[in-house]
Amino acid sequence: MSLLNQTAPNFALKAHTGEDINLEQFKGKENVLLIFYPLDFSPVCSIQLPEFSAMKTDFEELNTTIIGVNRDSPWSHKAWAKEYGIEVPLLSDMTLATAKAYGVAIEDRGISKRATFLIDKAGTVVMEHVETNAGDFNLHADEVLEKIKSL
């Protein structure tokens, strides 16, 4: 099921920083780049999220907040963020409810697919990229920046 050009499902999840984050708080103010990834400390995720985090300022200059989401706990997120220098909020979707709402849950494995959704200020999904295999990482930060510039 594609969410492209649809209203993005709302979510309210706990970040590793201790704050509660929901999609509605960004509506009318900022774009949101929502990145689902399978697991903290896994090889591909430990490349992907640090890459996006390293370009956080570039995204902020385009009025876009980066948010990572997976099923790991806030404590796992906190340790992983510290070890890898990740400076974007990492949200805990421990029941996979948000992953299910976005159509990216792999329920039999208890993880989400690797997927990226760009949600504009109006709350509409204007870009979606779902990897065929959770171990793939084919959409890089610079490509997403170019898409945001074209909005």
C-alpha positions in Angstrom: 0.0 0.0 0.0 1.5 3.3 -1.0 1.1 6.4 1.1 2.3 8.7 -1.6 0.2 11.8 -1.8 -1.8 10.7 1.2 -2.1 12.2 4.7 0.7 10.7 6.8 -0.5 8.6 9.7 0.0 10.4 13.0 2.1 8.8 15.7 3.1 9.6 19.3 6.3 7.9 20.4 9.0 8.2 23.0 12.4 9.5 21.8 15.7 8.4 23.2 16.0 11.9 24.6 13.0 11.3 26.9 10.6 13.6 25.0 7.3 12.5 23.4 7.2 13.2 19.7 4.1 13.2 17.5 3.7 14.1 13.9 1.1 16.7 14.6 3.6 18.9 16.3 5.4 19.6 13.0 2.2 20.3 10.9 2.3 23.7 9.4 5.9 24.3 10.6 8.4 21.8 9.2 8.8 18.9 6.8 9.5 15.6 8.5 11.9 12.9 7.1 10.7 9.7 8.8 13.3 6.9 8.6 12.2 3.4 9.6 15.2 1.1 10.1 15.3 -2.5 11.4 17.6 -2.5 14.4 20.0 -0.4 16.4 23.6 -1.6 16.2 23.1 -3.6 13.0 25.6 -3.1 10.2 23.5 -1.2 7.6 21.6 0.8 10.1 24.9 1.9 11.7 25.8 3.5 8.3 22.4 4.9 7.3 21.4 6.8 10.4 24.8 8.3 11.1 24.9 9.5 7.4 21.6 11.3 7.7 22.5 12.6 11.2 25.8 14.1 9.9 23.7 16.1 7.4 21.2 17.3 10.0 22.1 20.9 9.6 21.6 20.7 5.8 18.1 19.3 6.4 17.3 22.0 9.0 18.3 24.7 6.5 15.5 23.3 4.3 13.1 23.3 7.3 13.1 19.5 7.6 13.4 17.5 10.8 14.9 14.0 10.6 13.4 11.3 12.8 14.5 7.7 13.1 12.0 4.9 14.1 12.3 1.3 15.0 11.2 -1.3 17.6 14.2 -0.9 19.9 13.8 0.6 23.4 14.7 4.2 24.2 17.6 2.8 26.2 19.0 0.9 23.2 18.5 4.1 21.1 20.4 6.2 23.6 23.4 3.8 23.7 23.5 3.5 20.0 23.1 7.3 19.4 26.0 7.9 21.8 28.3 5.3 20.2 27.6 6.4 16.7 27.2 10.2 17.2 23.6 10.2 16.1 22.0 13.6 16.8 18.5 13.1 15.5 15.6 11.8 17.6 15.2 8.0 17.6 11.7 6.9 18.4 10.7 3.6 20.0 7.9 1.8 18.2 8.1 -1.3 20.4 4.7 -2.7 19.3 5.3 -1.9 15.6 2.0 0.1 15.6 3.6 3.0 13.7 5.4 0.7 11.3 2.1 -1.1 10.6 0.3 2.3 10.0 3.0 3.1 7.4 2.8 -0.4 5.9 6.4 -1.3 6.7 6.1 -3.8 9.6 7.7 -7.2 9.1 5.6 -8.8 11.8 7.0 -12.3 11.7 10.5 -10.9 12.3 9.4 -8.3 14.8 11.1 -5.4 12.9 10.3 -2.8 10.3 11.5 -2.6 6.7 14.1 0.0 5.9 11.9 2.8 4.6 12.0 6.6 4.2 9.0 8.9 4.1 9.2 12.6 3.4 6.2 14.4 4.9 5.5 18.0 3.9 4.4 20.8 6.2 0.8 20.0 5.4 1.2 16.4 6.6 1.2 14.8 3.2 3.6 12.1 2.1 5.4 13.6 -0.8 8.1 10.9 -1.1 8.4 7.3 -0.1 11.1 4.8 -0.5 10.8 1.3 0.8 13.8 -1.1 0.3 13.0 -4.5 -1.1 15.3 -6.1 1.5 15.9 -4.7 5.0 19.6 -5.1 4.4 19.7 -2.7 1.5 20.4 1.0 1.7 19.9 2.6 -1.6 18.5 6.0 -0.8 21.1 8.4 0.5 20.9 11.7 2.4 22.1 13.8 -0.6 19.3 12.4 -2.8 16.6 13.3 -0.2 18.0 16.8 0.1 17.6 17.3 -3.7 14.0 16.1 -3.4 13.3 18.6 -0.6 14.8 21.4 -2.7 12.3 20.6 -5.4 9.3 21.0 -3.1 
